[in-house]
Structures are given as structure tokens and as C-alpha cells.
Amino acid sequence: MKPVMNLDTEYAVALEGGGARGAYQIGAWRALADAGVKIKAVSGTSVGALNGALMCMGALKEAEKVWSTMNTSKVFVDEKTKISEWLEHPHWINFFKELGLDITPLKNLICELVSEEKVRQSPVEFYLLTYSLSERRELDMDAKELPDGYLTDMLLASAYLPMFKQQDLHGQHYMDNGMFSNVPFESLIKRGYKDILAIRIYGLGHERHIEIPEDVKVTSVIPHRDLGGILQFEEESCKKNMLLGYYDAQRMIYGLLGKHYYLDDALTEQEAFRRLTDVSEEVMIHATDTYASVKDRDILYRMYIEKAIPGMADDFEFKEEPSYKELYLAMLERTARIYKVDEFHVYTIDGLREKIEEQAKVLINKQELPPFISVIRNHR
């Protein structure tokens, strides 16, 4: 695959908070590393700060290992305690206010993973954000300028969600800065970085509106599906989110087509129209009869274009009238999902159609299928 990103550019990476969703950032990092994307700075809030420290250290394998074996016992004291049960308890607010979740395991994990010396010696700059409850202000810190012995505590401070048990850290109390500004763009912009890469996970908190200067370019890796709860520290969900982050980052790096699948292919408007219309008479009849009553078969082709194709487009509920390319790709992806084709793979358009046919031989559906499936499976 040929990257559409400029691999000569050095990027500053913005990592937002989002608890367990942070696994997605590690998957995206793997894709960036595999492609040879250069990173010269990282800013992070909450879990983004923890992952940012590892990114600064270049500890990708260590990050992948810890996230692929993640469970609640690595974050909270009692791994058998169900967060959902606490939240359903009528007095859960008092529980968090008076006791809070004991995150000693998280503190120990940070101390085990993060090397202050490696951060200071790294060629990658690292900035982390937290909110000082004691001073009632946001703190945007250069990790390399922190006093000796402060880094791991400030990483913990950055991750202090309101439901966590408060600890005194060097005479102060802190809160996750995501409650005030969850996406650390400002940290990079004010320091003069012009090429910013954001790995979005849409965590709990406030996304403060920031005016992006005209000379600053922000490129984003965006998840196309829900990443789960911020306290869902479970091995299976974290592994899936890492895989999703990896492929979503590849979509951005290589300009892959698709929203749910990853298509390394070119598709013009003319080719999409050909694929939509170069179908058998049987397929045309099935589609046209679904959206219009056509007795005169002499105008079948015209009615297929004027009635059936717009009817199929309406079924997809586009916000705006789609191009033929948008419609064809939506039909292709919906068909692939119906036939349960694995999404975590890079396909060509015809390669995805071949996988659909393989699945169609295995999954027998006795119900009448929507016309668009016949179009996708039978166009020439």
C-alpha cells in the first residue's frame, strides 16, 4: 500500500482521555510505527498521558502487552467488584464521595512501566495535563522539566477521575483534566507545533472549543464504532479496540476507502455507475418491482435508473443525496456485514465481493434479500 500521509513530516500527537478506550490509541500507534510515521512530540490527558509516556519512551511492545492482558485488577484493588453494580446502587454517589475506587494497582502499574530516565533522554517531547484541585487551575507540564521523582505521580494525577479515591501527591490533590479539557490540542499549538495528529477516543469529559490557527494542520484517527465504557477494563474489549485502532489508523495513513471495511482501491464515479447498472435483467426486474410498478419491460432500464437506484439510496438514509460512489460503497459494506465478512482485513473492492460470495455459500438465508444485495453480488 502507498501512504497518502507525508512520511517526511514530523508530527506532534494529541492523546485524549477515555479510560479503557485508551487501548485504541496503542493500536493506532502500531500502525503509525509500521508505516514509519515520525513523532517528535506527544501531549496527553488521563489515559492519553499514560500512553503518551510510553510513546515518548518508544515502549510500543510493552504497551501492547499490558493492554492485551488488561483487566480491572490492574486498575482497582478488587477485580471482583463490578463497576456496573456500584453504579446501580442507590447510594453510589455517597460511595464514591466518601470512599472512592482504590487505584493502588494503577499506581503500581505506572511505576512499573514508566521510566523517568527514559522519558528525559527521549528525542520525543512529552507534555501531560491535569487539574490541580488545590490550586483550582489546569496544569500543562513539560514532563522533562518536572522535579526528580514527580513524573509517575503526575501521570497518576492526570488520570484521577472523580470516582477515584483521592490521594495526597506532594501536598496537593488533583482531578482528571478531561473534566475541563479532554483533547490536548492547545498544549501543542501554544508550543509552536504545526502538524498535529490526534488519535480520538471520545472519552468522558469536556471538549473545549479551540480555534485552530490557519498554519496548523490537524489530522485525526477516528473510531468508526463505539469503543465501550471508560471503565471497561477487560482483555477482550481492549484487544478489539487495539485492532480497531490499528486499522482505522491505516485508513488514515493509506487513504483507504470504506467506513466499516478497509478498501485499498480506487473507485471513480463512472466506475461506480457502471457497477450499479451493469446487472442482469433479472436483477433489474427484482429491484424495479420493489420500488415501482413497471409493466412495460421496454422501459425497464430507464425505470431501474430513475426509480430503483434512488429507492435503494433512500433505504440507506443518507443525510444528503449520495454520489454513485458513495452509494455503491455503502451497498457493498452493508452486504459484507450481512454476510458477516471479517472487517479486520485490507481488501480490494472485488476481493471483498469474493469474500461475500464465500460467506454466502456458508450462510444460507431463506428470507428474501434486499435488492441492493443482488446488485452487489451479480453486477459484471
Order of alpha helices (4+ residues) and beta strands (2+ residues): beta-alpha-beta-alpha-alpha-alpha-alpha-alpha-alpha-beta-beta-alpha-beta-alpha-beta-beta-alpha-beta-alpha-alpha-alpha-alpha-alpha-beta-alpha-alpha
